[in-house]
Amino acid sequence: MSSTLITNIKQLVNVRQDTHLLRGNELAQLPCIDDAYLIIEDGIIADYGQVSNLKYKEADFKSRINCSSQFLLPTWCDSHTHILFTGSRENEFVDKLKGLSYAEIAARGGGILNSARKMNETPEDNLFIEVWKRLEELSKMGTGAIEIKSGYGLTVEGELKMLRVIRKLKDRSTLNIRSTFLGAHTYPLEFKQNHKGYIDLIINDMLPIIAKERLADYIDVFCENGFFSVEETETICKAGIRHGLKPKIHANQLSLSGGTQLGVKLGAVSVDHLETMDDDAVTALANSSTIGTLLPTAAFFLRMPFQPARKLIDAGCAIALASDFNPGSSPSGNMNLVVSMACIGMKMLPEEAINAATINGAHAMEFADEVGSISRGRKANLIFTKPIPSLSYLPYAFGTNLVDKVMINGGFI
């Protein structure tokens, strides 16, 4: 048995026996142990407590780590990303600075369609190499679990290619990875006037192969004006459910689309974005088991109002934080920045933001029994901070890299 003892931890963060989904006032409760130790056996958290109560001798362990002045947190759980893309879209970034809207850029073949053209031109092996490098960079910034969506294929071959790359990542990476089929990201140009034709392609040509090859865990739809209506979203999600895929929905980003209420109706694992929420949408989410995933860096990049986190929390909604890493509206997967922006832009407390980016993010990927907290039996996926004066310093010093080391499955990366 491989055993490791970590001692003199300044503060061990998010220590839990009960790892249920947090909502309302619970989100501000972040259990910590000062002057702590942690024991890892074969990559799994075996025990922890205050150093003064340590009953073992250091000689009993194969390896020992002294963490004087460092905080230890569970790694970030990023439950909404589009990191499988190729190329970049900085030209559209400049177009936005010149005044063009997201919808205007999309209407002239930019946006998602731009990424789709590049995706379909790129061989599968090249895609894997590009996204693998991206995944390694994210892990070094503290991400230990991640959801990855398709949606830049928009053809049968393109979507299947993306999902097969994600499956390869699952097989080869030490990170916890979920795969989401987002064929309903937008309508390809040839189907702009034939929505039924593209929906039929998703249902009859894509989903049966995805189910047969077990290429996805979830199905997602961009429910928004100019993209997929509530009725179209429901049709696609129900088809996915019949094939064993649980729904997630891009909801209420640009307008009161009805996507939140639909997600609740369908029992979606999460509804994501939520920049535009009214009382009906908030109430529906609060009275459900569906998680509201907030993506503050997307709102920031698009210069939109931030998501109403305080209203959602106060209403009793369960919320998570994620990066929405994608080339068009959130070209960063830095979850440390996401946590800072949640505090600065949405007035979340540091404890709320950390919980939303760890344990609730794990729930939004159905990984809470493996990651997202410091709990016995969970994977030893840990962020070792640089010496900092307090936990609140993490979101406060938003421009500083405060991650010293990252451990995945008990080993440093």
ZAMARGU-4260 file (C-alpha; in steps of 0.2 Angstrom, whole numbers, plus 5000, padded with zeros to 4 digits):
<rodrens>
0) 5000/5000/5000 | 5006/5017/4995 | 5003/5030/5010 | 5007/5048/5011 | 5006/5059/5026
5) 5004/5078/5024 | 5007/5088/5040 | 5007/5106/5046 | 4993/5111/5034 | 4988/5129/5039
10) 4970/5126/5034 | 4962/5110/5027 | 4947/5117/5017 | 4930/5109/5013 | 4931/5095/5025
15) 4914/5085/5025 | 4907/5069/5031 | 4890/5073/5022 | 4893/5078/5004 | 4875/5082/4999
20) 4871/5096/4987 | 4872/5113/4995 | 4858/5127/4993 | 4853/5143/5002 | 4862/5147/5018
25) 4872/5131/5017 | 4882/5137/5003 | 4891/5149/5015 | 4896/5135/5027 | 4913/5129/5023
30) 4920/5117/5036 | 4939/5119/5038 | 4952/5112/5050 | 4967/5123/5056 | 4984/5116/5058
35) 4979/5100/5050 | 4986/5083/5044 | 4979/5072/5029 | 4983/5054/5026 | 4982/5047/5008
40) 4982/5028/5004 | 4983/5023/4986 | 4977/5039/4980 | 4962/5040/4991 | 4959/5051/5007
45) 4960/5040/5021 | 4960/5051/5036 | 4963/5069/5042 | 4962/5080/5058 | 4972/5092/5068
50) 4990/5088/5070 | 4989/5088/5089 | 4978/5073/5087 | 4989/5063/5075 | 4991/5045/5082
55) 5003/5039/5069 | 5022/5041/5067 | 5029/5049/5052 | 5040/5034/5050 | 5025/5024/5046
60) 5022/5032/5029 | 5031/5029/5013 | 5031/5048/5009 | 5029/5064/5020 | 5025/5082/5015
65) 5026/5097/5026 | 5014/5110/5021 | 5019/5125/5033 | 5009/5141/5028 | 4999/5132/5014
70) 4980/5129/5012 | 4974/5113/5005 | 4958/5113/4995 | 4949/5100/4984 | 4952/5103/4966
75) 4940/5113/4956 | 4925/5104/4947 | 4922/5113/4931 | 4905/5107/4926 | 4902/5117/4909
80) 4916/5118/4896 | 4918/5118/4877 | 4937/5115/4878 | 4937/5104/4863 | 4939/5117/4849
85) 4952/5121/4837 | 4959/5138/4832 | 4954/5154/4840 | 4942/5169/4837 | 4951/5184/4842
90) 4945/5193/4826 | 4927/5192/4833 | 4933/5199/4849 | 4938/5214/4840 | 4922/5214/4830
95) 4913/5215/4847 | 4924/5229/4853 | 4918/5238/4837 | 4900/5236/4842 | 4894/5220/4834
100) 4883/5209/4845 | 4885/5191/4848 | 4869/5188/4838 | 4875/5199/4823 | 4892/5190/4822
105) 4882/5173/4822 | 4870/5179/4809 | 4885/5182/4796 | 4893/5165/4799 | 4904/5169/4814
110) 4902/5162/4831 | 4898/5144/4833 | 4898/5141/4814 | 4916/5148/4813 | 4922/5135/4825
115) 4912/5122/4817 | 4920/5125/4800 | 4937/5123/4808 | 4932/5108/4818 | 4926/5098/4803
120) 4942/5102/4793 | 4953/5095/4807 | 4958/5077/4809 | 4954/5068/4825 | 4972/5065/4830
125) 4976/5083/4829 | 4960/5088/4839 | 4966/5076/4853 | 4983/5083/4854 | 4976/5101/4855
130) 4963/5098/4868 | 4976/5087/4878 | 4987/5101/4880 | 4973/5112/4885 | 4967/5100/4898
135) 4985/5099/4905 | 4986/5118/4907 | 4969/5118/4916 | 4974/5104/4928 | 4990/5114/4933
140) 4978/5128/4938 | 4968/5117/4949 | 4955/5109/4939 | 4952/5090/4944 | 4935/5086/4936
145) 4928/5093/4920 | 4913/5092/4908 | 4917/5093/4890 | 4904/5097/4877 | 4903/5093/4858
150) 4893/5105/4848 | 4906/5112/4835 | 4903/5098/4823 | 4885/5101/4818 | 4886/5086/4806
155) 4885/5068/4810 | 4903/5065/4807 | 4909/5081/4816 | 4899/5077/4832 | 4904/5059/4833
160) 4922/5064/4830 | 4921/5076/4844 | 4913/5064/4856 | 4926/5050/4851 | 4940/5062/4856
165) 4932/5065/4873 | 4930/5047/4875 | 4949/5045/4872 | 4952/5059/4885 | 4942/5049/4897
170) 4952/5034/4894 | 4969/5042/4895 | 4967/5057/4908 | 4968/5055/4926 | 4955/5069/4928
175) 4937/5065/4931 | 4928/5069/4914 | 4910/5069/4909 | 4905/5070/4890 | 4890/5080/4884
180) 4882/5079/4867 | 4878/5097/4861 | 4873/5094/4843 | 4859/5107/4846 | 4872/5121/4848
185) 4865/5130/4833 | 4858/5127/4816 | 4870/5124/4802 | 4868/5136/4787 | 4860/5122/4776
190) 4846/5120/4790 | 4843/5138/4794 | 4826/5137/4786 | 4823/5119/4790 | 4824/5116/4808
195) 4814/5100/4808 | 4827/5093/4796 | 4841/5096/4808 | 4832/5090/4823 | 4828/5074/4813
200) 4846/5072/4809 | 4850/5073/4828 | 4837/5061/4833 | 4838/5048/4819 | 4856/5049/4814
205) 4867/5055/4829 | 4858/5049/4845 | 4857/5030/4840 | 4876/5029/4837 | 4880/5040/4852
210) 4870/5028/4863 | 4876/5012/4854 | 4895/5018/4857 | 4891/5025/4874 | 4899/5042/4869
215) 4890/5054/4880 | 4884/5055/4898 | 4872/5070/4895 | 4863/5079/4881 | 4862/5098/4880
220) 4853/5111/4870 | 4856/5130/4867 | 4838/5135/4871 | 4838/5154/4866 | 4829/5166/4854
225) 4837/5163/4837 | 4844/5146/4841 | 4832/5132/4848 | 4815/5136/4855 | 4808/5128/4871
230) 4797/5116/4860 | 4812/5111/4850 | 4823/5109/4865 | 4810/5098/4874 | 4809/5087/4858
235) 4828/5085/4857 | 4830/5082/4876 | 4816/5069/4877 | 4825/5060/4862 | 4841/5060/4872
240) 4832/5054/4888 | 4825/5039/4878 | 4843/5035/4873 | 4849/5036/4891 | 4856/5053/4891
245) 4852/5065/4906 | 4848/5083/4900 | 4857/5099/4903 | 4851/5115/4896 | 4859/5131/4890
250) 4846/5142/4898 | 4841/5161/4900 | 4858/5168/4893 | 4852/5181/4881 | 4833/5182/4885
255) 4819/5174/4896 | 4819/5159/4885 | 4809/5147/4896 | 4824/5136/4897 | 4825/5136/4915
260) 4807/5130/4918 | 4809/5117/4904 | 4825/5110/4913 | 4815/5109/4929 | 4801/5100/4920
265) 4813/5088/4912 | 4822/5085/4928 | 4838/5091/4921 | 4854/5089/4930 | 4858/5108/4927
270) 4852/5123/4918 | 4867/5134/4914 | 4871/5152/4911 | 4855/5161/4919 | 4861/5179/4915
275) 4842/5183/4912 | 4831/5178/4926 | 4814/5183/4932 | 4804/5178/4948 | 4796/5164/4939
280) 4812/5156/4933 | 4820/5158/4950 | 4805/5151/4959 | 4805/5136/4948 | 4823/5133/4950
285) 4822/5135/4969 | 4809/5122/4970 | 4818/5109/4961 | 4833/5097/4962 | 4841/5105/4946
290) 4857/5115/4949 | 4859/5132/4942 | 4877/5133/4934 | 4883/5151/4933 | 4897/5156/4921
295) 4903/5173/4926 | 4918/5174/4914 | 4906/5172/4900 | 4895/5187/4906 | 4911/5197/4909
300) 4918/5193/4891 | 4902/5198/4883 | 4900/5213/4894 | 4883/5207/4900 | 4875/5209/4917
305) 4882/5196/4929 | 4870/5182/4934 | 4859/5186/4949 | 4868/5175/4961 | 4863/5183/4977
310) 4844/5182/4972 | 4846/5164/4967 | 4855/5159/4984 | 4843/5169/4994 | 4829/5160/4986
315) 4836/5143/4990 | 4843/5138/4973 | 4857/5126/4972 | 4870/5134/4961 | 4887/5129/4954
320) 4901/5139/4946 | 4910/5134/4930 | 4921/5142/4917 | 4911/5140/4900 | 4929/5139/4892
325) 4926/5141/4874 | 4934/5151/4860 | 4920/5164/4857 | 4913/5170/4873 | 4924/5164/4887
330) 4942/5160/4881 | 4948/5155/4898 | 4947/5139/4909 | 4955/5147/4924 | 4943/5142/4938
335) 4953/5153/4951 | 4947/5168/4940 | 4930/5161/4940 | 4929/5161/4959 | 4936/5178/4960
340) 4924/5185/4948 | 4909/5177/4957 | 4914/5187/4972 | 4918/5203/4963 | 4904/5203/4950
345) 4891/5193/4959 | 4894/5197/4977 | 4896/5179/4982 | 4906/5176/4998 | 4922/5167/4996
350) 4915/5152/5005 | 4900/5152/4994 | 4911/5153/4978 | 4923/5139/4984 | 4908/5128/4988
355) 4900/5132/4971 | 4916/5128/4962 | 4920/5112/4971 | 4906/5101/4979 | 4891/5109/4970
360) 4901/5108/4954 | 4904/5089/4957 | 4886/5087/4960 | 4883/5095/4943 | 4893/5081/4935
365) 4887/5068/4947 | 4904/5065/4954 | 4901/5070/4972 | 4905/5053/4978 | 4922/5054/4971
370) 4928/5072/4971 | 4923/5090/4977 | 4927/5089/4995 | 4940/5083/5008 | 4931/5067/5014
375) 4936/5050/5018 | 4935/5038/5003 | 4936/5053/4990 | 4950/5055/4978 | 4966/5064/4984
380) 4963/5078/4971 | 4971/5093/4980 | 4976/5111/4977 | 4991/5116/4987 | 4991/5135/4988
385) 5006/5146/4990 | 5008/5154/5007 | 4993/5166/5009 | 4986/5175/5025 | 4968/5169/5024
390) 4956/5159/5013 | 4948/5175/5007 | 4965/5180/5000 | 4961/5168/4985 | 4947/5178/4977
395) 4954/5194/4983 | 4971/5193/4974 | 4962/5189/4958 | 4977/5193/4946 | 4990/5182/4956
400) 4993/5164/4953 | 4991/5157/4971 | 4992/5138/4966 | 5008/5131/4971 | 5005/5112/4967
405) 4991/5101/4961 | 4989/5083/4966 | 4978/5071/4956 | 4974/5054/4963 | 4988/5056/4977
410) 5002/5061/4964 | 5008/5078/4960 | 5006/5083/4942
</rodrens>
